[in-house]
Amino acid sequence: MKRATERLSVAATLILVLFVALGATRVAAQDAPQTELTVGVYVSPPFVEDRGNGAHSGMAIELWETVAEQLGLTFHYTEYPTFGALVRATASGEVDAAITNLTITRDRAETIAFTQPWYDAGLRIMVPDQGGGGFRGVLNGLQDAGHLRAYAWLLSIIVLATIGLTLFDRRFDPDHPRRWRDGVAESFYHVMSIVTSGRIARKNLFGWVGRIWQAIWLAVGVAVIAYITSSVTSVMTAVSLTRGVSELSDLPGKTVGVFTGSVAERYMQEMGIATRSFPNIGASAAALGEGRLDAVVGDAPILEHYAHTHSEEGMAVVGNLFHPDKYGFAFPHESSLALPVTLEILDLQEDGTLESLRLEYFGSGI
């Protein structure tokens, strides 16, 4: 009995020592200085924007900083040039977190750990805005083809013909109006009648010679009408073919710009579409504007934001959303941050903070 009592006493003492040690460990962990996290970012407005001197802004940045504040995390940002570079840095542990509009995919999830998705997106297509193939597009096409200069010469000929016909009729036609404005108007009407309809609405003053001249004028008028009609038609056809990308099914046979290491790059390659890789939206849009690309495929909110904020470049986002996806923050697989960050994101979703943040950047139209 005495020996059993001694054993219980020893056990109680050991348990007490363990509780004291555990409490001391927790106190020490709380008092220990916190390690500053290295947070990798990829600049992709409006989710991540570079403000200079290591400062960043954007929807993803605001969301991350709200979560980090709730968890008491300290960190600094490090930029990466492409999605692929950021994913590789996260997988290797070079950074402690990846913050941008990073699409959650199976392949990426095999190398890095994702949080709860915080944004629903997908892919769309950006093309040069040719004025919808309307007047502006046709006018630009006529100018590029040199037809506007030819039209100017035709106008000059019409003016000279009007003046010459007025002088001629004032001398040889006794019935021609004697006031200059009336005479010029009458002659202009006759010239335009020939040019536009091939009809002659004037009397013959010189017999068979006059008829020959009238026939020549008829031929000239028909030629002018044929030239104007064919030039406008050819330009409209060319504008239609140039701007022939309006949906996903139009992309085969085209050259498409994508962002290096993006989901769009892989998806286009899987479809067998010729691609050219660019580090960011600015570089791809420049190539599109220079005619080196037929279209750019990328995340819908990125393309829409760029077209809206760079309206002077004349870009249009066309077609329906395809290949829907979701964005999440990412961490190395061995990181202990994925779960607590996910819980904070869920809290922000439930209390409406995340929706308010989305409306702040995109409004109610997206």
NUTI-311505 format. One line per field, with one value per residue (C-alpha): x, y, z. Coordinates in steps of 0.05 Angstrom, whole numbers. Last residue first. Layout:
BEGIN
c1 <- (X / ...);
c2 <- (Y / ...);
c3 <- (Z / ...);
This chain:
BEGIN
c1 <- (-368 / -417 / -426 / -361 / -294 / -244 / -288 / -341 / -289 / -268 / -340 / -349 / -288 / -312 / -382 / -378 / -379 / -327 / -280 / -288 / -274 / -211 / -189 / -199 / -159 / -102 / -102 / -99 / -47 / 2 / 33 / 80 / 107 / 71 / 100 / 47 / -6 / -61 / -123 / -156 / -211 / -223 / -273 / -245 / -288 / -320 / -358 / -328 / -293 / -247 / -232 / -168 / -162 / -96 / -127 / -175 / -118 / -155 / -216 / -177 / -129 / -184 / -221 / -158 / -140 / -212 / -218 / -154 / -115 / -118 / -87 / -107 / -82 / -10 / 48 / 1 / 36 / -24 / -22 / 52 / 40 / -18 / 28 / 82 / 33 / -4 / 57 / 117 / 99 / 92 / 74 / 22 / 1 / -63 / -60 / -117 / -69 / -23 / -80 / -96 / -24 / -13 / -81 / -64 / -4 / 70 / 87 / 27 / -7 / -8 / -45 / -25 / -85 / -99 / -147 / -172 / -241 / -274 / -257 / -297 / -294 / -232 / -242 / -220 / -172 / -222 / -277 / -230 / -206 / -277 / -296 / -233 / -251 / -322 / -301 / -249 / -297 / -354 / -308 / -274 / -339 / -371 / -311 / -308 / -383 / -374 / -314 / -352 / -412 / -365 / -337 / -407 / -424 / -362 / -382 / -452 / -425 / -385 / -447 / -487 / -453 / -503 / -530 / -580 / -566 / -585 / -531 / -535 / -478 / -510 / -460 / -408 / -454 / -506 / -450 / -426 / -496 / -513 / -447 / -463 / -531 / -503 / -447 / -497 / -544 / -486 / -458 / -522 / -532 / -569 / -554 / -607 / -560 / -513 / -445 / -409 / -442 / -444 / -368 / -352 / -399 / -373 / -301 / -319 / -357 / -302 / -250 / -291 / -304 / -230 / -211 / -261 / -230 / -161 / -186 / -217 / -150 / -118 / -172 / -159 / -87 / -97 / -83 / -132 / -187 / -176 / -180 / -245 / -273 / -256 / -286 / -349 / -364 / -323 / -336 / -291 / -229 / -217 / -153 / -166 / -172 / -199 / -228 / -208 / -239 / -252 / -280 / -243 / -225 / -210 / -194 / -119 / -70 / -10 / 46 / 76 / 18 / -31 / 3 / -12 / -84 / -98 / -115 / -105 / -59 / -87 / -29 / 3 / 51 / 73 / 135 / 184 / 246 / 211 / 223 / 149 / 139 / 197 / 173 / 102 / 129 / 174 / 116 / 69 / 121 / 170 / 174 / 170 / 191 / 147 / 162 / 129 / 102 / 44 / -4 / -57 / -111 / -60 / -37 / -109 / -121 / -54 / -71 / -138 / -109 / -53 / -101 / -145 / -89 / -30 / 45 / 103 / 175 / 201 / 151 / 75 / 73 / 2 / -26 / -99 / -117 / -67 / -21 / 47 / 70 / 82 / 127 / 119 / 181 / 158 / 190 / 206 / 171 / 215 / 205 / 157 / 100 / 144 / 176 / 107 / 86 / 149 / 141 / 70 / 93 / 148 / 101 / 50 / 105 / 132 / 62 / 52 / 119 / 101 / 34 / 68 / 119 / 62 / 23 / 84 / 95 / 23 / 31 / 93 / 57 / 0);
c2 <- (835 / 893 / 906 / 944 / 914 / 941 / 965 / 912 / 858 / 888 / 892 / 819 / 799 / 839 / 807 / 775 / 704 / 715 / 750 / 692 / 642 / 681 / 678 / 603 / 595 / 636 / 592 / 528 / 550 / 579 / 515 / 510 / 441 / 444 / 512 / 566 / 592 / 644 / 626 / 644 / 603 / 579 / 580 / 555 / 602 / 671 / 694 / 731 / 797 / 844 / 906 / 945 / 1016 / 1038 / 1102 / 1061 / 1039 / 1035 / 998 / 951 / 935 / 921 / 876 / 837 / 826 / 810 / 758 / 720 / 714 / 704 / 758 / 763 / 765 / 779 / 816 / 872 / 927 / 935 / 861 / 864 / 923 / 887 / 827 / 870 / 907 / 845 / 812 / 765 / 748 / 680 / 672 / 620 / 578 / 540 / 465 / 463 / 438 / 496 / 545 / 514 / 515 / 588 / 608 / 574 / 620 / 604 / 661 / 704 / 690 / 721 / 684 / 672 / 651 / 586 / 562 / 623 / 635 / 580 / 617 / 679 / 745 / 738 / 759 / 830 / 825 / 787 / 837 / 896 / 863 / 852 / 924 / 947 / 905 / 931 / 1004 / 997 / 959 / 1010 / 1071 / 1040 / 1018 / 1086 / 1121 / 1074 / 1084 / 1159 / 1157 / 1114 / 1162 / 1221 / 1187 / 1174 / 1248 / 1268 / 1222 / 1251 / 1322 / 1305 / 1274 / 1338 / 1396 / 1424 / 1359 / 1373 / 1358 / 1303 / 1253 / 1189 / 1147 / 1144 / 1173 / 1205 / 1227 / 1256 / 1288 / 1326 / 1348 / 1372 / 1410 / 1445 / 1468 / 1491 / 1529 / 1563 / 1583 / 1610 / 1647 / 1681 / 1673 / 1607 / 1567 / 1575 / 1609 / 1549 / 1562 / 1613 / 1603 / 1529 / 1523 / 1565 / 1524 / 1458 / 1479 / 1499 / 1434 / 1392 / 1426 / 1411 / 1339 / 1330 / 1355 / 1307 / 1250 / 1269 / 1269 / 1201 / 1175 / 1200 / 1166 / 1101 / 1096 / 1026 / 1052 / 1109 / 1064 / 1016 / 1072 / 1096 / 1025 / 1015 / 1083 / 1072 / 1004 / 941 / 945 / 1005 / 964 / 948 / 908 / 840 / 813 / 743 / 715 / 665 / 649 / 680 / 664 / 698 / 677 / 603 / 570 / 566 / 530 / 486 / 479 / 424 / 377 / 435 / 468 / 409 / 404 / 477 / 537 / 602 / 653 / 723 / 747 / 730 / 671 / 656 / 635 / 649 / 610 / 548 / 509 / 504 / 578 / 599 / 552 / 581 / 652 / 637 / 604 / 663 / 710 / 765 / 754 / 810 / 803 / 832 / 838 / 804 / 808 / 764 / 779 / 731 / 785 / 833 / 780 / 768 / 842 / 847 / 788 / 817 / 885 / 855 / 811 / 871 / 917 / 953 / 944 / 979 / 955 / 1025 / 1031 / 1027 / 961 / 935 / 867 / 847 / 905 / 897 / 836 / 845 / 777 / 773 / 731 / 741 / 732 / 724 / 760 / 711 / 728 / 747 / 697 / 719 / 676 / 616 / 625 / 629 / 566 / 529 / 550 / 524 / 458 / 453 / 468 / 418 / 365 / 378 / 370 / 305 / 279 / 298 / 263 / 201 / 202 / 210 / 153 / 108 / 127 / 110 / 43 / 28 / 47 / 0);
c3 <- (-1261 / -1269 / -1194 / -1185 / -1201 / -1150 / -1093 / -1109 / -1097 / -1031 / -1008 / -1027 / -986 / -925 / -926 / -857 / -885 / -938 / -889 / -840 / -896 / -914 / -841 / -839 / -903 / -874 / -812 / -855 / -906 / -855 / -828 / -887 / -908 / -975 / -991 / -992 / -1041 / -1042 / -1082 / -1148 / -1182 / -1253 / -1310 / -1377 / -1418 / -1408 / -1469 / -1528 / -1535 / -1495 / -1537 / -1544 / -1573 / -1541 / -1515 / -1473 / -1428 / -1361 / -1390 / -1436 / -1379 / -1328 / -1377 / -1394 / -1321 / -1300 / -1356 / -1343 / -1408 / -1482 / -1528 / -1601 / -1672 / -1652 / -1684 / -1707 / -1668 / -1622 / -1605 / -1590 / -1543 / -1510 / -1496 / -1465 / -1421 / -1398 / -1370 / -1382 / -1454 / -1488 / -1561 / -1578 / -1637 / -1620 / -1611 / -1560 / -1507 / -1523 / -1513 / -1445 / -1423 / -1439 / -1410 / -1344 / -1339 / -1339 / -1386 / -1402 / -1468 / -1538 / -1593 / -1666 / -1706 / -1744 / -1691 / -1651 / -1681 / -1640 / -1576 / -1594 / -1631 / -1673 / -1746 / -1735 / -1793 / -1835 / -1825 / -1837 / -1902 / -1925 / -1910 / -1947 / -2008 / -2009 / -2002 / -2058 / -2104 / -2097 / -2106 / -2167 / -2200 / -2189 / -2219 / -2279 / -2292 / -2291 / -2338 / -2387 / -2385 / -2396 / -2457 / -2483 / -2473 / -2511 / -2568 / -2567 / -2570 / -2632 / -2664 / -2655 / -2619 / -2567 / -2537 / -2481 / -2408 / -2359 / -2374 / -2333 / -2308 / -2239 / -2190 / -2233 / -2290 / -2244 / -2203 / -2264 / -2285 / -2214 / -2209 / -2275 / -2250 / -2183 / -2219 / -2264 / -2207 / -2166 / -2226 / -2247 / -2322 / -2319 / -2383 / -2437 / -2486 / -2484 / -2516 / -2472 / -2405 / -2419 / -2427 / -2366 / -2323 / -2352 / -2335 / -2264 / -2252 / -2284 / -2240 / -2178 / -2200 / -2216 / -2146 / -2115 / -2155 / -2131 / -2059 / -2070 / -2094 / -2029 / -1989 / -2026 / -2002 / -1971 / -1900 / -1910 / -1936 / -1878 / -1826 / -1857 / -1858 / -1784 / -1765 / -1805 / -1777 / -1769 / -1693 / -1689 / -1703 / -1629 / -1627 / -1594 / -1523 / -1509 / -1445 / -1391 / -1324 / -1255 / -1187 / -1129 / -1057 / -1065 / -997 / -990 / -1035 / -1019 / -1069 / -1113 / -1128 / -1121 / -1181 / -1226 / -1201 / -1214 / -1170 / -1209 / -1177 / -1178 / -1135 / -1068 / -1061 / -990 / -952 / -1009 / -1029 / -1002 / -1065 / -1083 / -1071 / -1115 / -1170 / -1167 / -1170 / -1230 / -1266 / -1254 / -1285 / -1267 / -1191 / -1139 / -1066 / -1011 / -937 / -878 / -807 / -786 / -729 / -753 / -761 / -792 / -841 / -863 / -877 / -911 / -956 / -976 / -991 / -1032 / -1071 / -1087 / -1107 / -1075 / -1070 / -1037 / -1048 / -1065 / -1121 / -1123 / -1160 / -1171 / -1151 / -1162 / -1208 / -1240 / -1245 / -1212 / -1188 / -1113 / -1067 / -992 / -950 / -878 / -819 / -763 / -698 / -637 / -580 / -525 / -551 / -561 / -492 / -460 / -497 / -476 / -403 / -403 / -432 / -379 / -322 / -349 / -356 / -286 / -257 / -294 / -267 / -195 / -201 / -226 / -168 / -118 / -149 / -144 / -71 / -55 / -89 / -46 / 18 / 0);
